[in-house]
Amino acid sequence: MSGVVRLLLIWFIAAAVPAADIRRLLKERPDAVGLAVPGMPLGSPGMDGPAYDNQQDPYDVLLIARDGSTQVFSSYR
């Protein structure tokens, strides 16, 4: 996995995950290992702003289960 990874209590959070999703994870406390945004899409945290011509690609934040499966935690369009 490229990019920055942060360890937060019992979850890992990949770099491009929006703060709102981290707050939701802390509130809901799902039985999972973390959150990830595949591909570092334009418009995600760290891939946004004037340096990227304010472009916004649609993307999903994935919740990663302990067995390695994923499900969409939130979508940005």
C-alpha positions as YAML, in Angstrom:
chain: A
units: angstrom
residues:
- id: 1
  name: MET
  ca: [0.00, 0.00, 0.00]
- id: 2
  name: SER
  ca: [1.46, 3.33, -0.96]
- id: 3
  name: GLY
  ca: [0.95, 6.64, 0.76]
- id: 4
  name: VAL
  ca: [0.63, 7.45, 4.41]
- id: 5
  name: VAL
  ca: [-0.99, 4.97, 6.78]
- id: 6
  name: ARG
  ca: [-1.98, 5.95, 10.30]
- id: 7
  name: LEU
  ca: [-2.70, 3.59, 13.20]
- id: 8
  name: LEU
  ca: [-5.67, 4.77, 15.22]
- id: 9
  name: LEU
  ca: [-6.57, 2.67, 18.26]
- id: 10
  name: ILE
  ca: [-7.41, -0.66, 16.63]
- id: 11
  name: TRP
  ca: [-7.90, 0.52, 13.04]
- id: 12
  name: PHE
  ca: [-5.66, 1.59, 10.22]
- id: 13
  name: ILE
  ca: [-6.61, 4.57, 8.10]
- id: 14
  name: ALA
  ca: [-5.17, 5.05, 4.62]
- id: 15
  name: ALA
  ca: [-4.10, 8.59, 3.72]
- id: 16
  name: ALA
  ca: [-6.95, 9.58, 1.38]
- id: 17
  name: VAL
  ca: [-9.79, 8.89, 3.84]
- id: 18
  name: PRO
  ca: [-11.82, 12.04, 4.63]
- id: 19
  name: ALA
  ca: [-11.96, 13.21, 8.25]
- id: 20
  name: ALA
  ca: [-15.77, 12.77, 8.32]
- id: 21
  name: ASP
  ca: [-15.33, 9.05, 7.69]
- id: 22
  name: ILE
  ca: [-12.74, 8.75, 10.46]
- id: 23
  name: ARG
  ca: [-15.17, 10.44, 12.86]
- id: 24
  name: ARG
  ca: [-17.93, 8.05, 11.74]
- id: 25
  name: LEU
  ca: [-15.62, 5.06, 12.28]
- id: 26
  name: LEU
  ca: [-14.87, 6.23, 15.82]
- id: 27
  name: LYS
  ca: [-18.57, 6.74, 16.54]
- id: 28
  name: GLU
  ca: [-19.87, 3.49, 15.06]
- id: 29
  name: ARG
  ca: [-16.89, 1.31, 16.06]
- id: 30
  name: PRO
  ca: [-17.48, -1.44, 13.46]
- id: 31
  name: ASP
  ca: [-15.80, -4.82, 13.74]
- id: 32
  name: ALA
  ca: [-13.23, -4.10, 11.03]
- id: 33
  name: VAL
  ca: [-9.53, -3.43, 10.58]
- id: 34
  name: GLY
  ca: [-9.70, -0.07, 8.84]
- id: 35
  name: LEU
  ca: [-10.66, 2.27, 6.04]
- id: 36
  name: ALA
  ca: [-9.04, 2.78, 2.64]
- id: 37
  name: VAL
  ca: [-9.52, 4.76, -0.55]
- id: 38
  name: PRO
  ca: [-8.08, 2.82, -3.49]
- id: 39
  name: GLY
  ca: [-6.05, 4.73, -6.06]
- id: 40
  name: MET
  ca: [-5.64, 8.15, -4.42]
- id: 41
  name: PRO
  ca: [-8.40, 9.76, -6.56]
- id: 42
  name: LEU
  ca: [-8.43, 13.46, -7.36]
- id: 43
  name: GLY
  ca: [-10.51, 15.36, -4.82]
- id: 44
  name: SER
  ca: [-9.68, 13.05, -1.92]
- id: 45
  name: PRO
  ca: [-7.66, 14.43, 1.02]
- id: 46
  name: GLY
  ca: [-4.11, 15.14, -0.11]
- id: 47
  name: MET
  ca: [-5.16, 15.01, -3.76]
- id: 48
  name: ASP
  ca: [-7.29, 18.15, -3.77]
- id: 49
  name: GLY
  ca: [-7.08, 21.88, -4.27]
- id: 50
  name: PRO
  ca: [-5.47, 24.20, -6.81]
- id: 51
  name: ALA
  ca: [-2.45, 21.94, -7.33]
- id: 52
  name: TYR
  ca: [-4.87, 19.47, -8.94]
- id: 53
  name: ASP
  ca: [-6.96, 22.11, -10.76]
- id: 54
  name: ASN
  ca: [-9.70, 21.51, -8.18]
- id: 55
  name: GLN
  ca: [-10.67, 18.34, -10.02]
- id: 56
  name: GLN
  ca: [-12.94, 15.87, -8.27]
- id: 57
  name: ASP
  ca: [-13.15, 12.22, -9.29]
- id: 58
  name: PRO
  ca: [-15.88, 10.02, -7.82]
- id: 59
  name: TYR
  ca: [-14.56, 7.57, -5.22]
- id: 60
  name: ASP
  ca: [-15.58, 5.17, -2.48]
- id: 61
  name: VAL
  ca: [-14.18, 4.79, 1.01]
- id: 62
  name: LEU
  ca: [-13.93, 1.07, 1.77]
- id: 63
  name: LEU
  ca: [-14.38, -0.59, 5.15]
- id: 64
  name: ILE
  ca: [-11.96, -3.51, 5.40]
- id: 65
  name: ALA
  ca: [-13.20, -6.50, 7.37]
- id: 66
  name: ARG
  ca: [-10.95, -8.79, 9.41]
- id: 67
  name: ASP
  ca: [-11.20, -11.49, 6.72]
- id: 68
  name: GLY
  ca: [-9.91, -9.03, 4.09]
- id: 69
  name: SER
  ca: [-13.24, -8.45, 2.38]
- id: 70
  name: THR
  ca: [-14.40, -4.90, 1.75]
- id: 71
  name: GLN
  ca: [-17.64, -3.00, 1.58]
- id: 72
  name: VAL
  ca: [-18.43, 0.60, 0.68]
- id: 73
  name: PHE
  ca: [-18.40, 2.73, 3.82]
- id: 74
  name: SER
  ca: [-19.17, 5.98, 2.00]
- id: 75
  name: SER
  ca: [-19.21, 7.36, -1.53]
- id: 76
  name: TYR
  ca: [-18.16, 10.74, -2.86]
- id: 77
  name: ARG
  ca: [-19.58, 11.84, -6.21]
...
